[in-house]
Amino acid sequence: MIKVEQKPVDEILDFLEPYNKILLVGCNACVAVCHAGGEKEVGILAAALRMARKKLGHKLEILEDCSTRQCEPEFVEELREKVKSVEAVLSIACGVGVQTVAGRFSDIAVYPGVNTQFMGETTELGVWVERCQACGNCVLHLTGGICPVARCAKQLLNGPCGGSQEGSCEIDKEIPCAWQQIHDRLKAIGQLDRMAQFIPAKKWGRESRDRGPRTIVREDLKP
């Protein structure tokens, strides 16, 4: 899921300095799972902002809400009446959610309250690690379900490199070598022969972002 971290309160206060009444809106999807933008975090951040502004001698009125999914226009539309009654919106959803709100309500400023980091896995309580870069051409069927693009420091599609030592990446011995992990995984599932299969270089001109925002169209779902 998408992982985010809350921006420092001082940075958020700078955004909000011109305003006296805002809507603080979270999201009950990805950001709630990583405890940065759900309903609980909306309440905590609202209290912190009110207290900080009070210390500065300026009252800040905050309306609170939390969308089911802030990346879906139909759920964002439910905020319309509250948006009409405020001067600005502070979103603690991911960057997609912020842009969905801004696109829906074009006549009001919308600010991000978090920094969107990556798509990752929960490895232990309170720890999230990047696992996917949404590169657009998944090769996990060839690499035992371990992504070399997200997990190899060099993003090698045919590895390992010559720098890994005893299962660790050369850039940091605390980082596992992704290709050692791929080797061990393929061996465990009886598919070690895949290590000899050449993976062609990615066609980044089509799959990367240098041709503008990528779009998926499902004709069977369109009205």
Order of alpha helices (4+ residues) and beta strands (2+ residues): beta-alpha-beta-alpha-alpha-beta-alpha-alpha-beta-alpha-beta-beta-beta-alpha-beta-beta-alpha-alpha
